[in-house]
Amino acid sequence: MPRNTPYPRPARRAYLMLALATALTGTLTACESSATAQGTARTPTTARSGVVAAQETRLAELAQQDVDAGAPGIVVRVDKGDGHVIEIARQAPWTRADHTLAASDAFRMGSNTKTMVATVVLQLVAEHRIQLTDPVEKWLPGLVPNGSAITLRMLLNHTSGLFNYTQDPDVLKAFTGQDSRAWTPRELIAAGVRHDPLFAPGTDYTYSNTNYVALGLVAEKATGHTLGDLIQQRIAEPLRLKNTYLATGTGTATGPNTKIGTGTGTGTGTAKSPALAHGYEPDADRIAPLLPPYAPAGTAFAGPARSAGYVDTTWINSSTQWAAGGMVSTARDWARFDSALLSGRLLPPAQLKEMKTTVAEEAEIPNRRYGLGLEKVVTPCGTVWGHNGQVPGYSSEDYTDATGRRTVSVFTTTIFGIAKPETAAANQALVNAAVSTMLDKPIPTTPPSAPTDS
């Protein structure tokens, strides 16, 4: 969800995103130097089971090291497209009183939501109900200043110049749970556009959640259906994603069976089995040095206190997320979605090509390019496609190869809990290993050093 940190420009993504980029880049030497020792995709069939077992053992070790370094919980899922699926869950002992973490648990997906929203929008483009060249003003008259100069494509690839509403102080209070106010999508856009745009439409790139809330409203306006219903009817139901839904609300729920709203407030959906994994953030004393510069003094996450200096953010105010980050899903469901998308099952070739037409993200993070709700990440072990997400208590990385045959997910039950250098390094090593395993490349033997936030 929120990924670009301080303003004014040049903007930077969150520390964790910089860490991931460094981690993936740092696999170059290991991928090349250890291929002979560990084997590659050319491993004989008779040795495959042994290779997979070794990979799973190593991933489990790295997941435990991540937890030992401070991560509250970790879920890893790797599907190599050959029938071998690796699923791992590890958690800190102090979290077990809340919930026993399983690889099948539901998870708040954060900005991965943008890939689903973009898929719905591009389906509507394929049906000639909207066009990528449509100005925002055509669909949301008077809502976005200079909306006649901002196209739907600019919203999709973050070249609109619109300010990121999650950096607005009032929205930030709700995002962190300090304020229980329920925000509507139109109010979120208003919070974003009351700040000056960052650049003229179409002239630059900066990641902004405001873009995707506007796209959600456009999809609703063009169809007459809520965004939650559109995602269910067009993606979740056809793909049999039984544990995937759009959630929103004020976070007053106390358990996974509580109803939480979907769409714009006109409908509700029940949080479903399997149970929602619990998410955590460092308490006020510990989070202060980890916050981005735009956060006002005193910013902290609300929630019941837990040991190890964390608070439980599972049921925090989620009304600020919606089309920018409100999806709930499981690693298995999301892998099925990513696989269907990249293999061409959800979009015609023309629209999938548009989705994979990218702009550079170099001003914010290296080795990445942003398409229409989809990122292209070039790693020394191969190119992957997908997205990532962060909402209070949850960080997720979801990628696939270019064909959709192979998928990987790494879920962590915190954002700022893995921002400390030692925890960040352990988390990087795990992500490296999971991506390498997905691509059937050697797992790096030495994790790269944690990056500095500069």
matplotlib code that plots the C-alpha trace (Angstrom):
import matplotlib.pyplot as plt

x = [0.0, 2.0, 5.4, 6.9, 8.2, 9.2, 8.3, 9.1, 10.6, 12.7, 10.4, 11.7, 9.9, 9.7, 12.9, 11.6, 11.3, 14.8, 15.9, 14.2, 15.7, 19.2, 18.5, 17.4, 20.3, 22.8, 22.1, 24.2, 27.5, 25.7, 23.5, 26.5, 29.1, 27.1, 25.2, 27.4, 27.3, 23.5, 22.2, 19.8, 16.7, 18.8, 19.0, 18.1, 14.6, 15.9, 17.5, 14.6, 13.1, 16.4, 16.9, 13.4, 13.9, 17.2, 15.5, 12.6, 15.0, 17.0, 13.9, 12.7, 16.1, 16.0, 12.4, 13.3, 16.4, 14.1, 11.8, 14.8, 16.0, 12.7, 10.0, 6.8, 5.7, 6.6, 4.7, 6.6, 5.0, 6.9, 5.4, 8.0, 5.3, 6.4, 4.1, 6.5, 4.9, 6.8, 4.8, 6.4, 5.1, 7.2, 6.3, 7.8, 6.7, 5.0, 2.5, 1.1, -1.3, -3.1, -3.0, -1.1, 0.2, -0.3, 0.8, -2.9, -3.9, -5.6, -3.5, -4.1, -2.5, -1.9, -0.8, -1.0, -4.7, -3.6, -2.9, -6.5, -8.0, -5.9, -7.1, -10.8, -10.1, -8.3, -11.2, -13.5, -11.1, -11.3, -15.1, -15.0, -16.7, -13.8, -10.6, -7.1, -7.1, -10.2, -9.6, -10.5, -12.9, -15.1, -15.9, -15.4, -16.4, -15.1, -13.4, -9.8, -8.3, -7.0, -8.8, -9.2, -5.4, -5.0, -5.9, -6.8, -3.4, -1.7, -3.6, -2.7, 1.1, 1.5, 2.3, -0.6, 1.4, -1.3, -0.2, -0.3, -3.2, -1.7, 0.9, -1.8, -1.7, -5.4, -5.4, -2.2, -4.0, -6.6, -4.1, -2.2, -5.4, -5.1, -8.4, -11.4, -13.0, -14.3, -13.0, -15.0, -13.1, -14.1, -12.8, -9.5, -9.2, -10.1, -7.3, -4.9, -5.8, -5.8, -2.1, -0.3, 0.4, 4.0, 4.4, 2.5, 0.4, 2.4, 5.8, 7.2, 6.5, 5.7, 3.8, 0.5, -2.4, -4.7, -4.5, -6.0, -8.9, -9.8, -9.7, -11.9, -14.5, -14.2, -14.8, -17.9, -19.2, -18.7, -20.5, -22.9, -21.5, -19.3, -15.6, -15.9, -18.6, -16.6, -13.5, -15.6, -17.6, -14.7, -11.7, -12.4, -15.3, -14.0, -10.7, -12.3, -10.5, -12.5, -10.6, -10.1, -12.2, -12.0, -12.3, -12.8, -14.0, -13.0, -11.2, -13.7, -13.9, -12.6, -12.2, -12.2, -15.9, -16.8, -18.4, -16.3, -17.5, -16.6, -16.9, -18.1, -20.2, -23.3, -22.5, -20.8, -18.8, -17.9, -14.2, -13.8, -12.0, -9.1, -8.4, -6.8, -3.2, -2.5, -0.3, 2.0, 3.9, 6.5, 5.0, 5.3, 8.8, 10.3, 8.7, 9.8, 13.2, 11.8, 9.1, 9.4, 10.2, 6.7, 5.2, 4.3, 5.8, 3.9, 2.9, 2.4, 0.2, -2.8, -3.6, -3.5, 0.0, 2.0, 5.3, 8.6, 7.5, 4.8, 1.1, -1.5, -2.7, -4.9, -8.2, -6.9, -8.9, -8.8, -11.1, -8.1, -7.1, -10.0, -8.9, -5.3, -4.8, -7.9, -7.7, -7.5, -6.3, -4.0, -0.7, -2.3, -5.2, -2.9, -0.6, -3.5, -4.5, -1.0, -0.6, -4.0, -3.1, 0.4, -0.7, -3.4, -6.5, -7.9, -7.0, -6.9, -3.4, -3.7, -4.6, -2.0, 0.5, -0.6, -0.4, 3.3, 4.2, 6.3, 7.8, 11.0, 10.9, 14.6, 13.9, 12.4, 13.8, 16.3, 15.8, 12.0, 9.6, 5.9, 3.3, -0.4, -0.8, 2.0, 5.8, 8.6, 11.6, 14.9, 17.0, 20.3, 18.5, 15.7, 12.9, 9.8, 6.4, 4.1, 3.6, 4.1, 2.0, 2.2, -0.6, -0.4, 0.9, 1.4, 4.1, 3.8, 5.9, 4.1, 5.9, 5.7, 7.8, 6.8, 4.6, 2.7, 3.9, 6.0, 4.9, 6.3, 4.9, 6.7, 4.4, 5.6, 3.3, 4.7, 6.0, 8.3, 9.2, 11.6, 13.1, 15.9, 19.2, 19.6, 15.9, 16.0, 19.1, 17.4, 14.3, 16.3, 18.0, 14.7, 13.2, 16.4, 16.1, 12.4, 12.8, 15.8, 13.9, 10.9, 13.2, 15.0, 18.2, 20.7, 19.9, 22.4, 24.9, 25.7, 23.0, 23.8, 24.4, 21.4, 21.1, 21.3, 18.2, 19.7]
y = [0.0, 3.1, 2.8, 6.2, 7.9, 11.5, 14.5, 16.8, 15.1, 13.1, 10.6, 7.3, 4.1, 2.6, 1.2, -2.3, -1.8, -0.6, -3.6, -5.9, -4.4, -4.6, -8.2, -9.3, -7.4, -9.0, -12.5, -12.1, -13.7, -16.4, -17.4, -17.7, -19.2, -21.9, -23.3, -26.3, -27.0, -26.9, -27.9, -26.0, -26.8, -29.4, -31.6, -35.2, -36.4, -39.0, -36.3, -33.9, -34.9, -34.5, -31.0, -30.0, -31.3, -29.4, -26.2, -26.6, -27.3, -24.2, -22.0, -23.3, -22.4, -18.9, -18.4, -19.3, -17.1, -14.2, -14.9, -15.2, -11.8, -10.2, -10.9, -11.9, -14.4, -15.6, -17.5, -18.7, -20.5, -21.5, -23.3, -24.3, -25.3, -29.0, -30.3, -29.4, -26.8, -25.7, -24.1, -22.9, -21.0, -19.8, -17.5, -16.0, -17.9, -14.8, -14.6, -18.0, -16.8, -14.8, -17.3, -20.3, -19.3, -21.6, -21.3, -21.4, -18.4, -15.4, -12.2, -8.5, -8.1, -4.3, -2.9, -6.3, -5.2, -2.8, -5.8, -7.0, -3.6, -3.0, -6.4, -5.4, -2.0, -3.7, -6.1, -3.1, -1.7, -5.0, -4.8, -1.2, 0.2, 2.5, 3.5, 4.0, 7.4, 8.5, 11.5, 11.1, 14.1, 12.0, 9.5, 11.5, 15.0, 17.7, 15.2, 15.5, 18.9, 19.1, 15.8, 16.5, 16.2, 12.9, 9.7, 6.3, 5.0, 7.7, 6.5, 2.9, 3.5, 6.2, 9.0, 11.3, 13.4, 13.1, 13.4, 10.2, 10.5, 8.2, 10.9, 13.3, 13.7, 13.1, 10.0, 8.8, 8.9, 6.6, 4.3, 3.8, 3.3, 6.5, 7.6, 5.3, 7.6, 5.6, 7.2, 7.0, 6.6, 10.1, 11.5, 9.8, 11.4, 14.8, 14.3, 13.6, 16.4, 19.1, 18.8, 20.2, 17.7, 16.5, 17.1, 17.8, 14.7, 12.3, 13.9, 11.7, 8.8, 8.6, 5.9, 7.2, 5.3, 8.2, 6.8, 3.5, 4.8, 6.9, 3.8, 1.9, 4.7, 4.7, 0.9, 1.3, 4.2, 2.4, -0.8, 0.2, -2.5, -2.1, -2.8, -5.7, -7.3, -6.7, -8.5, -11.4, -11.8, -11.3, -12.8, -14.6, -16.7, -17.8, -18.8, -20.4, -18.1, -19.0, -17.0, -13.8, -10.7, -6.9, -5.7, -2.3, -0.9, 0.9, -2.0, -2.4, -6.1, -8.5, -11.7, -13.4, -14.0, -10.4, -8.8, -6.2, -4.0, -4.4, -1.9, 1.6, 0.7, -0.5, -4.2, -6.4, -9.5, -12.0, -12.6, -16.2, -19.3, -19.9, -17.5, -14.1, -14.1, -11.6, -8.6, -6.6, -3.4, -2.1, -0.1, 3.7, 3.7, 1.3, 2.6, 6.3, 5.9, 3.7, 6.1, 8.0, 11.7, 12.8, 11.1, 13.7, 13.5, 11.0, 8.7, 5.1, 2.2, 1.5, -1.9, -4.2, -4.4, -7.6, -8.8, -8.1, -4.5, -4.9, -4.1, -6.2, -4.3, -7.1, -5.2, -1.7, 0.9, -0.4, 2.2, 4.0, 1.1, 0.1, -0.1, 0.8, -2.0, -3.6, -7.2, -10.2, -13.5, -16.5, -17.3, -20.2, -18.0, -15.2, -17.6, -18.9, -15.3, -14.3, -17.5, -17.0, -13.3, -13.9, -17.0, -14.9, -16.4, -13.1, -10.6, -10.7, -10.5, -6.8, -5.8, -8.1, -6.4, -3.0, -4.2, -5.3, -2.0, -0.3, 3.0, 3.3, 3.5, 4.4, 7.6, 5.6, 2.1, 0.4, -2.7, -2.2, -1.0, -0.3, -1.4, -1.1, -2.4, -4.9, -4.6, -6.0, -6.9, -7.8, -10.0, -11.7, -15.0, -14.0, -11.5, -11.8, -10.1, -9.2, -6.7, -6.1, -4.8, -3.2, -2.4, -2.2, -5.6, -7.1, -7.1, -9.3, -10.1, -12.0, -12.8, -15.1, -15.9, -14.4, -17.4, -17.6, -21.2, -20.5, -18.4, -17.3, -15.5, -14.3, -12.9, -11.2, -10.2, -6.7, -3.7, -1.9, -5.0, -5.9, -2.4, -2.9, -3.8, -7.3, -8.2, -6.6, -8.6, -11.9, -11.0, -10.2, -13.5, -15.3, -13.4, -14.0, -17.7, -17.9, -16.2, -18.3, -21.5, -20.4, -20.0, -23.2, -21.4, -21.9, -20.4, -17.7, -18.9, -15.5, -12.9, -9.4, -6.7, -4.7, -1.4, 2.0, 4.2, 7.0]
z = [0.0, 1.0, -0.7, -1.5, 1.6, 2.1, 0.0, -1.7, -4.7, -5.4, -3.7, -2.3, -1.6, 1.8, 3.3, 2.9, -0.9, -1.2, 0.8, -1.6, -4.6, -3.1, -2.1, -5.6, -7.2, -4.7, -6.0, -9.1, -7.8, -5.9, -8.8, -11.1, -8.8, -7.0, -9.9, -10.2, -6.5, -6.1, -9.5, -11.8, -13.9, -15.8, -12.7, -13.8, -12.9, -10.5, -8.4, -8.4, -5.1, -3.4, -4.8, -3.8, -0.3, 0.0, -1.2, 1.3, 4.1, 3.3, 3.0, 6.3, 7.9, 6.4, 7.5, 11.1, 11.0, 9.9, 12.9, 15.2, 14.0, 14.9, 12.4, 14.2, 11.5, 8.0, 5.3, 2.2, -0.8, -3.9, -6.8, -9.4, -11.9, -11.9, -9.2, -6.4, -4.1, -1.0, 1.9, 5.1, 8.1, 11.1, 13.9, 17.1, 20.3, 21.7, 18.8, 19.4, 22.1, 19.4, 16.6, 15.3, 11.9, 8.9, 5.3, 4.3, 6.5, 5.0, 4.8, 4.1, 0.7, 0.6, -2.7, -4.4, -4.7, -7.5, -9.8, -9.4, -9.8, -12.9, -14.3, -13.8, -15.5, -18.5, -18.8, -19.2, -21.8, -23.7, -23.6, -25.0, -21.9, -21.1, -22.8, -21.5, -23.1, -21.3, -19.1, -15.4, -15.8, -18.1, -15.4, -12.2, -13.1, -10.7, -8.4, -9.6, -10.4, -13.9, -14.5, -18.2, -18.6, -16.6, -18.4, -17.0, -18.3, -16.2, -13.1, -13.8, -14.2, -11.6, -14.1, -13.1, -10.6, -8.0, -4.4, -2.4, 0.1, 2.6, 3.3, 4.3, 8.1, 8.7, 6.6, 8.3, 11.7, 10.4, 8.6, 11.9, 13.9, 15.9, 14.4, 13.9, 11.3, 8.3, 5.1, 1.9, -1.4, -2.5, 0.8, 0.3, -3.2, -1.7, 0.9, -1.9, -4.2, -1.5, -1.8, -4.9, -7.7, -7.8, -11.6, -14.7, -15.9, -17.9, -17.4, -14.6, -12.3, -8.6, -6.8, -5.5, -3.9, -5.0, -8.5, -7.7, -5.5, -8.5, -10.8, -8.4, -8.6, -12.4, -12.6, -10.4, -12.5, -15.8, -14.6, -11.9, -9.6, -6.5, -6.8, -4.4, -6.6, -9.8, -8.3, -7.1, -10.4, -12.8, -10.9, -7.7, -8.7, -12.2, -10.6, -7.6, -5.2, -2.2, 0.4, -1.6, -1.1, -0.9, 2.8, 4.3, 7.5, 10.7, 12.3, 15.2, 14.5, 17.2, 15.2, 11.8, 11.8, 12.1, 9.0, 7.3, 4.5, 0.8, -2.0, -1.1, 1.9, 0.1, 0.7, 3.3, 3.2, 5.9, 6.7, 5.7, 6.7, 6.9, 9.8, 9.2, 10.2, 13.0, 12.1, 14.4, 14.4, 16.9, 19.8, 20.1, 21.8, 19.2, 16.0, 16.3, 14.7, 11.9, 10.6, 7.3, 7.6, 6.6, 9.7, 12.4, 15.8, 18.0, 15.0, 16.2, 15.5, 17.7, 19.0, 22.0, 23.5, 23.0, 24.4, 22.6, 22.1, 19.5, 19.2, 17.4, 14.4, 12.9, 13.2, 12.7, 10.7, 7.1, 5.5, 4.1, 1.8, -0.5, -4.2, -3.3, -0.8, 0.6, -0.7, 1.7, 0.3, 0.8, -0.7, -2.7, -4.0, -5.0, -6.8, -8.8, -9.7, -10.7, -12.8, -14.6, -15.3, -16.8, -18.7, -20.5, -18.9, -17.5, -20.3, -24.1, -25.6, -26.4, -22.8, -21.3, -23.5, -22.3, -18.7, -19.3, -21.0, -18.3, -17.2, -15.2, -11.4, -11.1, -9.3, -6.5, -6.7, -9.0, -11.2, -11.4, -14.0, -13.5, -16.0, -15.5, -12.0, -12.6, -11.9, -13.8, -11.6, -13.3, -11.1, -12.0, -11.7, -14.1, -14.7, -12.5, -12.7, -9.8, -7.0, -3.3, -0.6, 2.9, 5.3, 9.1, 10.3, 6.8, 4.1, 1.0, -2.0, -4.9, -8.2, -11.1, -14.2, -17.5, -18.4, -15.1, -14.6, -11.6, -8.6, -5.3, -2.2, 0.9, 3.6, 6.8, 9.6, 10.0, 8.1, 10.4, 12.4, 9.6, 9.2, 11.6, 9.8, 11.3, 10.6, 7.1, 6.2, 7.3, 5.4, 2.3, 2.4, 2.6, -0.4, -2.4, -1.7, -2.5, -5.8, -6.7, -5.8, -7.9, -10.9, -10.1, -9.6, -6.8, -3.5, -2.7, -0.1, 1.5, 2.0, 1.0, 3.7, 4.8, 2.8, 4.3, 4.0, 1.9]

ax = plt.figure().add_subplot(projection="3d")
ax.plot(x, y, z, "-o")
ax.set_aspect("equal")
plt.show()
